[in-house]
Amino acid sequence: MGMNSTGWSSSRRCSRHRAVKFKDLEALVTSRIVRDQVHFAWRTDFLKVTNDTVLVPVTVQVPNSQLSFQSKDGVHSATLNVFDA
């Protein structure tokens, strides 16, 4: 096992998992992180409302090719939910 600059073995660090605190919830929780699912561009603007207040609109642009359109009554539409953290 080789050591890295922090002194930890990389194989030990990757294979060591934290113990599950609540075993009854272990099967209920699953996660999957996927990077770059949707490509988009964003822009912010700053508009002074008062001396103490600034309005910040956020514009998000998503190319049509990144969306899945569905047809209903002859109208094609796509829905994108945006969440902030």
N, C-alpha and C positions, 0 to 999 in steps of 0.2 A: 504494500500500500504506500503510495507516494504522499508526501506532505505538501500542502500548498503554503502560500505566504502567511496565512493566518494560523498555521500549525495544525489544522484539522485535516484529517484524511478525507479526500473528496468522496471516496466510496462509502465511508461511514456517514458523512453528512447527508448523502442522497438516500441511503437505505434506512436511516433512523426515522421512525414515525412517532408522532406524539400519541400518547395513550388516549383512548376515547373515555371521556369523563362520564358520560351518560350512555351506557350500553344500549338501553331501549331506544335511543334516538339514532344510533349508528346506521341502521338500515334505511332510515327516512331521509337522510341528508346525502345528496350527491352534488358534485360540482364539476364543472368543466370550463376551463378558460380558453377562449379562442380569440386570438389577436387578429386585428384587421378584418373583421367580418364584413363591414360595410365601409367603403372608401367615401370620404366626404371632405368638404372644405367648410371652414367656418370663419366668421368675421364678427368682431365686436365694434360698436360705436359708442361714443360717450356724449351725452347731451346734458348740458347743465340746465337743471330745472329751477333751482334756487341756489343761494349761496352755500347751503348745506346738503343739497340733494343732487344726485346725478342719475339719470336714466341710462341704462346700458342694454340696448337691444342686441340680441345675439342672433345672427343669421347663419343657418346651416343649409348647405347646398349638397344634395345627393344626386349623382347622375342617374338617369332613368334606367341604365343598364344594371344598376345595383339593386333595383326594386323588382318585386314580383307583382305584376298587374293581374287583376281579375276582372272579368267582364260580368256586368249585371245590368240587365235591361239595355244593352247596347252601349253602355258607358264603361270604359276601362279605368280602373282606379287602383291605387296602391296605398297602403297605410304604413307609416313609420312611427313608432313610439320612441321618444327621446327622454331619457331619464338623466338627471344630474346627481352628482354625489357630493 
